[in-house]
Amino acid sequence: MADYSLRSGSTTLVSVKSSSNLDGVARPLTRRGEVFPTLGGGSAVQYLETTALGDIPIEWDIPRANGSQRGILQSACTGTYGDELVLVSPKYGAINVAVVPGEEGYTEEWLSPDFGYRIRVRFVRL
């Protein structure tokens, strides 16, 4: 567990003790694309030029967030603070990210005895 924070521009939206898949051994950024076989028996590579550089989403796991932290994170995931955010990791520093669209981008679980929330947010690197 380490202190992670989520920023919008220079404003820190939330700072929480949490973990992510960046804490372990992670694959570095890769280029996305596709390999096509050719008629001559070789292959051709077509690279995709998109804003997302990494094909592995960053999975941010917050084991216990209070109500206000939950509200800010939920608002950030719905685009209230813009489409581009900055995740500040203790190991890698500031990483420009965007929330994965749809239900897999944000999930929460209510921790009934503790009155908190376990939250998981998935990002793609920009």
C-alpha positions as CSV (number, residue, x, y, z in Angstrom):
1,M,0.0,0.0,0.0
2,A,1.2,3.4,-0.9
3,D,-0.1,7.0,-1.3
4,Y,-1.6,7.5,-4.7
5,S,-3.3,10.6,-5.8
6,L,-5.5,11.6,-8.8
7,R,-5.2,15.0,-10.3
8,S,-7.0,17.1,-12.8
9,G,-4.5,19.5,-14.2
10,S,-2.6,20.8,-11.2
11,T,-5.5,20.2,-8.8
12,T,-5.3,17.1,-6.6
13,L,-8.8,15.6,-6.5
14,V,-8.1,12.8,-4.1
15,S,-5.2,11.2,-2.3
16,V,-5.6,7.7,-0.8
17,K,-3.6,4.7,0.5
18,S,-4.0,2.2,-2.3
19,S,-2.2,-0.2,-4.6
20,S,-2.1,-0.8,-8.4
21,N,-0.6,-3.2,-10.8
22,L,2.2,-0.7,-11.2
23,D,3.5,-1.8,-7.8
24,G,4.6,-5.1,-9.1
25,V,6.6,-6.1,-12.2
26,A,4.8,-4.4,-15.1
27,R,5.4,-4.5,-18.8
28,P,6.7,-1.2,-20.2
29,L,4.7,0.7,-22.7
30,T,4.1,-1.0,-26.0
31,R,2.9,0.0,-29.4
32,R,-0.4,-1.3,-30.5
33,G,-1.0,-2.8,-33.9
34,E,-1.7,-5.9,-35.8
35,V,0.4,-8.4,-37.9
36,F,-1.1,-9.5,-41.2
37,P,0.2,-12.5,-43.2
38,T,1.1,-11.7,-46.8
39,L,0.6,-13.8,-49.9
40,G,4.4,-14.3,-50.3
41,G,4.6,-16.0,-46.9
42,G,5.9,-13.0,-45.0
43,S,4.1,-10.7,-42.7
44,A,3.2,-7.0,-42.6
45,V,2.7,-4.9,-39.5
46,Q,0.2,-2.1,-39.2
47,Y,0.6,0.1,-36.2
48,L,-2.3,1.9,-34.7
49,E,-1.8,5.6,-34.0
50,T,-4.0,6.3,-31.0
51,T,-3.5,8.4,-27.9
52,A,-3.3,5.3,-25.7
53,L,0.3,4.1,-25.6
54,G,0.0,1.1,-23.3
55,D,-2.1,-1.9,-24.0
56,I,-2.2,-3.0,-20.3
57,P,-4.7,-1.0,-18.3
58,I,-3.6,0.4,-15.0
59,E,-5.8,-1.2,-12.3
60,W,-6.1,1.0,-9.2
61,D,-7.4,-0.7,-6.2
62,I,-8.5,1.4,-3.2
63,P,-9.4,-1.0,-0.3
64,R,-11.2,1.6,1.8
65,A,-12.5,5.0,0.7
66,N,-14.9,7.2,2.6
67,G,-18.0,8.8,1.2
68,S,-16.4,12.0,0.0
69,Q,-13.5,10.1,-1.7
70,R,-16.0,7.8,-3.3
71,G,-18.0,10.8,-4.7
72,I,-14.9,12.5,-6.1
73,L,-13.7,9.2,-7.8
74,Q,-17.1,8.5,-9.2
75,S,-17.4,12.0,-10.6
76,A,-13.9,11.8,-12.1
77,C,-14.9,8.5,-13.8
78,T,-18.0,10.1,-15.3
79,G,-16.0,12.9,-16.8
80,T,-16.8,15.8,-14.4
81,Y,-13.1,16.8,-14.2
82,G,-12.4,16.2,-17.9
83,D,-11.4,13.2,-20.0
84,E,-7.6,13.3,-19.2
85,L,-6.5,12.9,-15.6
86,V,-3.1,12.4,-13.9
87,L,-2.5,9.4,-11.7
88,V,0.5,10.1,-9.3
89,S,2.2,6.8,-8.5
90,P,4.9,6.7,-5.8
91,K,7.1,4.5,-8.0
92,Y,6.6,6.1,-11.5
93,G,5.4,9.6,-10.7
94,A,2.8,11.4,-12.7
95,I,1.1,9.3,-15.5
96,N,-1.4,10.9,-17.9
97,V,-4.4,8.6,-18.0
98,A,-8.0,8.3,-19.1
99,V,-10.7,6.1,-17.4
100,V,-11.6,3.0,-19.3
101,P,-15.2,3.6,-20.6
102,G,-18.1,1.5,-19.5
103,E,-18.7,-0.6,-16.4
104,E,-15.2,-2.0,-16.3
105,G,-13.7,1.5,-15.8
106,Y,-15.2,1.9,-12.3
107,T,-16.5,-0.6,-9.8
108,E,-17.3,-0.2,-6.1
109,E,-18.3,-2.5,-3.3
110,W,-19.9,-1.3,-0.1
111,L,-18.1,-2.5,3.1
112,S,-21.1,-2.7,5.4
113,P,-19.5,-3.1,8.8
114,D,-16.9,-0.4,8.2
115,F,-19.1,2.1,6.3
116,G,-16.6,2.6,3.5
117,Y,-16.2,1.5,-0.1
118,R,-13.7,-0.7,-1.9
119,I,-13.2,0.9,-5.3
120,R,-11.4,-0.3,-8.4
121,V,-10.7,2.1,-11.3
122,R,-9.1,1.1,-14.6
123,F,-7.1,3.6,-16.7
124,V,-5.4,3.6,-20.0
125,R,-2.2,5.5,-20.4
126,L,-2.2,8.6,-22.7
